[in-house]
Amino acid sequence: MSRITELRVNGRVERIDAEGERSLLSVLRDDLDLTGCKYGCGEGQCGACTVLLDGRPARSCITSIGGVGQREVATIESLEHDGHLHPLQEAFLKMDAMQCGYCTSGMILSAYALLRDNHNPSEGQIIRHMNGNICRCGTYQRIIAAIQEAAKAGPEAK
């Protein structure tokens, strides 16, 4: 694969110099210092590395940088605006939906995509959508409560 020289991340075009086979996760963390997404399993199974590609959740540990093309990458860092947390981030804090926090950015980005498509998901819909995002601390009930809380915020949560 060829060298990749730019990447659309969080609304900006970032200049990079990366082999196309490198993982998106590696480029985000090591080259662009966007460390919100985490390395978990390295197999796309745990969700710690979740980012949004054109608004859809994607596992950055198994996504090659060469496969991203001109798609827009959004990381957890994109949700904060002017020093204010996104309503989903606020809800995760309010509902104490994190313990160690390792899975949190992936959980929030997956939930963001859900709430964008479904403004008032049922508990079952939340569970189905979030399936594959693993919280090793087991805060699932609080994560569900946080997503439900953020849904109450209306359009700003999407």
N, C-alpha and C positions, 0 to 999 in steps of 0.2 A: 504494500500500500504506500501511497505517496505521503509527503509531509503536509501537514495541515498548518496554515498560517493565520487563520482567524476563526473565531468562534463567537456566536451571538449569545451573550449571557446577561441575564437580568437587564435587558433593554439596551445594552451597549455592545458594540463590536470590540472584542478583545483580541489583540495581536498575540499569537502564540507561535511556537516552533516545535511541533510534535509529530512523531511518527503516527500514521493513521491507525495503527493497531493498538495504540495505548488506550487504556480505558478512560472514559469521560471522568470518572471519579478521580483518577490519578491526575489528570490535567487540571481539574477544578481545584483540588487540594494542593498539589505540589507546584503548579505553575501560576495559578491565579490567586492562591491563598484564600480560597473560599472553602472554609473548613467545616461548614455546617453539616454537609453530608458526610457520613461516616462509613468507614470500611467495616463491614460486619462479617458476612460469610464468604464473600467473594464469588458467590454463585447465583446471585439474584434472588435468593430465597427469603431473606430476613427483612428487607425494606429499609435498613439503616442508611443506605446510599440513595434513597429515592430523590429524584429531581423531577421537574416537569419538562417534557419535550413537547413544544407546541401545545402546552396546557394539559397534557396527559401524563400521569405518573409513569416513570421509567426508572429502571434499576441502573444507575450509572456505573456500577462495578462490572457489568457485562455488556455495556454499550461502548463500542469502539468510537473513538473520536472521529475516525474517518467515516463512520456511518451516520454522524449527526448532520453533516451537510450544512444547509442554511437554516435549519430549524432553530427555533428560539429555545434556549435552555433557561429555566428559572430555578434558582436555588432558594433555600430558606432565607438567605440574606435579602432577597427581593421583596419580601412581605412587609418589612418595616419601612415606614415612610416618615421622613422629617423627625426622626427620633421617637415615633409612636409605633408601638407594636400593632400588628394586625389583630382584628377581633378574635381570630382563632388562637393566636399566641396568648392573648389576654385570657381567653377561656381556659386554655391549658394551665395557666398559672392559677386562675381562680378556683378551678376544680382539682388542683393538686394532681394533675394527670401525668406527672413524671416523677420518677424516683431518681434513677441515676442519670436520666436525660439522654442516653446514647441513642435511643430510637426516636426521640421527639421530633427532630426535623423531618424525618421520613414520614412519621405519623401525620404531622401537620400538613405537609404537602399533599399527601394522599387525601386527607380530609378536605383540603382546599378544593381539589378537583371534584370531590363528591358534592360539596355544597354549591359549587358553581353550576353543576348539572341538576341537582336536586335540592331545592331551597329548604325543604322540611323533611328530611329522611326519617323513616321509622328506625327503631332500634335494630330490627332485622336487616334493613337496607345498609345501615352503618356497618354492622358486623360483616355482611357479605362483601361490601366494598373494601373494608380494611383488612380482610383476610389476606395473609401473606406479609403483613407488617407485624413483626414479632417484638413484643416487649418482654425482655427476659426478667424484669422485675414484677410482671404480672399486674400492671395497673389498668387492665382492660376496662373495667367498669368505670373508672374515672376518665379514661380516654373517651368512651362513649358519651359520658355525661358532658365532657368538654365540647364535643362536637355538637351535641344537642343544645348546649348553652350558646355556642357560636351561631347556630342556626337562628336563634332568637334575635340576633343582631340585625337580621335582614340582609339587604343587598350588600352592605359593607363587608360582610363576612365572606363574600365570594370574590 
